Each structure stands twice: as structure tokens, then as C-alpha cells.
Amino acid sequence: MDSFPKIIWNEAKLRDNIRFLNEFFNLQSWPITWIPVSKSICAYPDIIKVLLDEGIFEIADSRIKNLKVIKAISKNCRTLLLRLPGLHEVRDIIKYADTSLISEIKTLEKLQDEAKLVGIKHRIILMIELGDLREGALPKDIIDIGRFILKQDHIDWCGIGTNLTCYGGVLPTKEKMTSLLDIKDSILSELGHNLSVISGGNSSALSLMFKGDMPEGINQLRLGEALFLGRETTLGTPITGMHNDIFTIEAELIEVKTKNSIPEGEIGFDAFGKKPKFEDVGFHSRAIAAIGRQDIPIEGLMPINENIQILGGSSDHMILDVKDSQVKVGDILRFNINYPALLQAMTSPYIKKENC
């Protein structure tokens, strides 16, 4: 028996996107790699297996639980923990993450102690704040932090990195990337330490590469949205040659009626504490789909049928203007999705996942 709502992913299109990125990065004039970021698909095992089958050897994620899934599928796949480590999870980080991003000395001390306890060297990438105001040490502190790192005998300081556009919306530019390379040079000249990884950011940095503005020396990007949705994230534009419809949502209609377009009665706050506003277009054909905000941010859905408009929703219901679409109860509607919707849909236990 089929069940809804569900998210459908197209394996053939996903493989095309992986191969597109592999070829694009291989064509660059200097060695540069990309790492898939699996957090938006919650390290869904069938998708992880496709990545590995296409030759991917390192996968990044923000959650230890997801890294455990990846390691259970392939012990040989290298894992990168994207979110700065919490002190409470250091033991699991050493066990399941081959590399982690760090910005705090206290965290580094804990990683050193745990790595020493189990007799391994743990790789780290020191994150650097370049203006987006999310994670990262300040550039002026890098040399002092670096001196401390190099004293840790169970820490392998393999690289530096930065993150842009995720919080402050600061765009990656050639100047920002050059600043990162300058810091690498300072570390070499002042500390005598040569870094092998210069991680220039996420899918937003792809625009620099497409324009030919990425400075040679940046040798790693961490890509999630570009891989799974075929978009670069500075302007949200589709990437020519990539699929942007790998994932679609299907939801069942559970009511179809003609109703007024505005509520009747005194208006207060809705179920999410907001006072809604309505446009009066008279009586019209409305439908309810069995999917809501507990499942997905409904603003991230785009009806494939252009005659249908999303009006709003509650925890469990999505209200639609279905106009002249001739839909009926039991019909299944399909929607394209954006990145936040993909992230939540793949995380939700209420949404079935299906390959096509």
C-alpha cells in the first residue's frame, strides 16, 4: 500500500550531477576537490551508496548520527564533521569523524585528550572568520592559535577554511579567497607549517569557479545544494548542465470545496502565533493537502501544476487555491522544493522516501 506524503528522488539525475561536478573539478588548472555535504538528505543510506558507487571517498555532515550512518555503510569513506564539535560529543567525534572543523582552543584540548586516549591522530581544519559572522577564529589570532595546535601531538592540523553566505549572507569573492590564501602563507612563514587543505566554502563559492575568479590554491569546496538541487546559492540560479529536479514532494488531497477567500469572524493569531492576512477574491475552489509545517516549510514548495497556488497552512494541512484544475479528493499533487524544504523533508519521519 502506498503512503503519502513522500519525497521522491531520481537516482539517474543524481548520478548525472555527481559526474558533472567530478568532471568540472577535474578540468581545473590546479588540483581542487569537492566534498558532498549529506546533511540535507540526512545521510539517507541509499543516496550515500550512490555517492560511494560514483567514486566519492569523503563525505561531510553536521551531525554525528549521520556520520555513524556513513561509517556503517563504508568504514573506508572519510568523514568530515561540519559543525564545530560540542564538548559532550568529543568521544564520538574521534570515533566517527576523520576530520573536524574547529575554532576554539578548549575544544582542541578535548580532541587532543580523547585522540591520545585511543592512540590516533585526529585531523582538524581551523575555521577562519572572514565576515559572515558564523563560526571561525579571527585572522589576528590565527598565529597564536596555530602555535598551540602544533604543540598537540595527537592533532593533525591539515588545513584552514571559511564559511560564507550561511548566516550573514556575505558573498564569497576573489578578495575573500585571496585573504584565506594569505593566511596560509603567513602560517607557513611564521610557524613553518604547510597546510594541505584550503577549504574555500560551500555551494556559494561555485560562482567564482564558473566565472574563472577562484584563486589557484583554494583546493576544497563543500557542496550540498549544488549537488542535490543543481543551484549555486549566491543568486539561487540553476547551474547549466545540472539537474535541479532530483527531488519532488507528493501529497494527497483530503478536501476539495468552494469556500470564501477570507475568514468570517474576528481575526486573532493562527496556530503559529502570527496574525494572517488574506486577499478577498470572493468564493473560489480550495483544496487541502495532507502535509503541513510539521513535515516541511510549505514556503519551500512550488506546485508543478502552475494553476495551483499555495495559500498557507498549519501543522498538518496545506491550503491551496486550485482554480480550474479539476482536482478531486484522493488526487496526488507534486511539488518542486528548495533547500530548506529538502532538509526538513528528509529529516521528517512522517515523509516517505522513495527512489524512482
N, C-alpha and C positions, 0 to 999 in steps of 0.2 A: 504494500500500500504506500502510495506517495505521500509526502508530507510537505507542508509549507508553513512559514516562508523558508526559502532556501537561497543559497548563493551558488551559482554555477560558474565553474572555471573551465577554460578551454586549454587543454594541455598542448595542443599543436601550436596555438598562438603564443603560449608561454615559452615554448622551446624556441620559437622564432625570435622572441625578444632577447632571450639569453644569447642566442647565436649572433644577433645583431650587435649586442654590446661587446661580446668577445671579439668579433671582427673589427669593430670600431676602435677598441683599445689596442688591438694588435697592430693597427695601421699607424699608430702614433710614432713620431720620430724618436721618442725616448721610451724607456721601459716604464709603463704605468699600468696598474691593475685596478679592477673594481671588485668590491665585495658585496654580495647580495645582503640586504637587510631584511630579515624574515619576520620582524615584529608585526607588520601589517597583516600577515597571514597566520600569525600566532604559531609559527613553526609547524604549520599543518604538514603531517608526515608525508602525504602523497606528493605535495609540492616540493618538500625537501628532497625527496628521492629523485624528482625530475632534475632539480639543480645539480645533484651529485652525478646523475647519469650524463649530464651535459658537460662534465669535467670541472665543475666548481669544487674547489678544495678548501675554501674558508667561507664561513657564514657568520654574519653579525646579528645580534639581537640585544634587546634591552633587559630581558627577563631571564633569570637563572632557570626557571622552569622550562623555558623554550630551549635554552642551551642543553638541558638534560635530554630533551626530546631529540635534538640533533645528534648528540653523542650516543644515544641509544640506537640510532639508525646507522651511524658510522663513527666508530672510535677514531678513525684516521682523519676525519674532517676537522680542520682547525676552527676554533670558535673565538669570536671577539665580543666581549661584553660592552655594549654601547653606553649604558647608563653608568654613571660613576658608582663605584661599589659602596654599598652600605656596610657599616662595620659588623652588623649582625650576620651578614651573609658571606664573610670572607672565607670561611672553610669551604663552602660550596663553590665559591669563585675559583679557588685554587684547584678544586676537583674538576670543574666543568668548563672553565674558561681558559683558553690558552693565552689570551691577551686581554687586558682590560685597560680602559681609559681612566686616568687618574688626574686629580688636580690638588689633592690635599696630602700633606706630609703624614698626618695621623693615619690616614688610610694606607699609605705606603708602608708605614711601620707595621701595621697589622698584616698586610700582604706578605711582607718580609718574614715575619714571625711564623706565619702558617706555612709558607713555602719552605722555610728552613725545617719545620717540624716534619714535613713529609719528604724532604730531600729533593726538591726540584727548584728550577729557576722559573719564575713567572715573568712573562713578557708584559711590559707596560708601554702605553703611548701617553705622553704628557700632553694634556689638552691646554690650549692657549687661548685666552680671551682676546678676540680681535674686533670687539664692538657689538656683538649681538646680545651680550649680557645674559647668556645662559651659563654653561659650565666653562671653566678654564682659568688657569693661573694668569696673573698679569705679566705682560712681557718683561717688566722691570725686575720681576722676581725670579725669572727663569734660571739664571746662572746660579743663584743661591740654592734653589730647589734642586738643580742639577747636581751640585756638589754633594748634597745629601743623598740623592738617588745613587750616585756612583759609589757610595760607601756601603750600600746594601748588597751583600754577597749572594743573595738569592733572588735578586731582581735583575731582569734583563731589560735595560732601557733601550728599546728598539726604535722609538720614534716620537715625533710630535704631531699634533693635529689640531684642527679647529672645527668649529661648527657655526654655520651662519644660516640665516633666514628662519630658523625654527622658533625663536622667541621674539627677538627684536625686529625681524624682517629685514635685517641688514643684508644687502646683496653681496655675493662673492664677486670680487673684481680682481683684475690683474694686480693692482696695487696691494690688495689684501694678501693674495697668494705670494707676492714678492716679499712681503713682510714676514711671512712664515719661513720662506727660504733664507731670509736674512738672519732669523733667529737660529736656524740650523747652522749657518756659517759661524755665528757667534759662539754657539756651543762647541763647535769643533776648534775654533781658535783659542777660546778661553779655558775649555775643560779638556781638550784633546779627545773628545768623544764623537765618533762619527755615527750618525743615525742612519738606519737603513729604510725607515718608513717616514714619509712626509704626507700625512693624510689631509687632503685639501677640502674635505667636507662631504656633503650629501648630493642629492639629485639636482639641487640648485646650481652646483658648480659645473654641471654638464654644459650649460650655455656658454661658458668660457671656452670649453673644448670645441664646441661646434663652430664658434667664431674664430678659433685659432689663437685665442688670447691667453690660454693657460700656460704659465711659465714652465719651461722644462725644469724638472727637478721635483715637482709635485708628482708623487708616484703611487697615490692610492686615493680612490673615492669610494664612499659608502652609499650604495644605491638601493632604494626601496621603491619609491613612487615611480621613478623612471622605468624600472624593471617591470613592475606589475600593472602600471597604468599607462605606460608609454608617453609620459609627460615630463618635461623639465619644469621645475617648480618656481622659477623666478616670475614667470608670467602665466604659468599653468597651460602652456601651449603644447599641442601634440608634437611628438618627435617624428619627423618624416622617416618612414621605414619601420616604425614600431607599431604594434597593436595597442590601442587604448580601450579595447572592449574585451579583455580577457575575462573579466568578472561581470556578471549580471545578477540582479536580485529578482526573484519571482515571489509574488504574494497573491493570495486568493481573495476575491471579493466576497464579502459576507453580508453586504446590504447594498441595494441599488434603489433609490427613491427620488422623487421630485420633492424638493424642500425649498424653503426660503433661504436666501443667501445671507441673511442677517438674523442673529438670535432674537428671540422675543422675550422681553423682560429686562430687569435691571442687570447691568453687566458688572461683575466683580472680577476676581482673579481666577485664572484657569488652574489646572492641576499642577502646573509648574511655577506658580506664583507670578505669572505675567498677566497683564490686562490686555486681552486680544482686541484687535481692530478688524473690521470687516467692510468689504465693499458691497454696496447694495446693487445687485444686478437682477433683482427680482427672483422669481422661482426658477429653479434650474435642476438639471439632473445631477445628483450627487451619489457617490459610492463610498463605501468603507472597505478598506483593505485590512486584512488581519496581520498587521505589522505595526509596531509603534516605537516610541522613543526608548523603551527598554531594550529593544533589539538593535536600533540603528538611529543615527541622527538623520531624521527624514529630510532635512535640508540638503543632505548629500545624495539624494536620489533624483534621477532625471528620467521621467517616463519615456519609454521608447516610442509609444504612441503619442505623436505630437498634439493630438486633440485632447489629451488628458492633462489636467493641471493639479498639482498638489496644493491643497488649501491649508493644511495643518494637520495636527494630530495630538494624541495623548499617549499614555504609556503603551497601550495595546492596540490602538486604532489609528489609521491614517485616512484622512478625509480628502476626497478627490472630487474635482469638477470633471465629470465625464462627458459633458456636452452632447454631441451627436454620435458618440462612439458605439452605441447599440450594445453595451455590455450588459451582463446579467450576473446574478448571484452564482458563484461557483467558477466564474472565469478567472484565469490566471493572467495577471499583468506582469510585464517585465520592465525593469528599470536599469539604467546605467548608474554607476556610482563613482563618487570621488574618494580621495584617500581616507579622510576620517570615517566615511561610511564603510569602506573596506576593512579598516582597522577594527571597528566595533562589530561588524557582521561576523568576521572570522573569530572574534573573541566570544561572541554570544553563544551560549549553549542551546538557545532556542531556534537558531537558524541552521538548517541542514546544509551540509557542504556536499557538492556533487560535481564530478568531472564529466565533461561532455566531449 
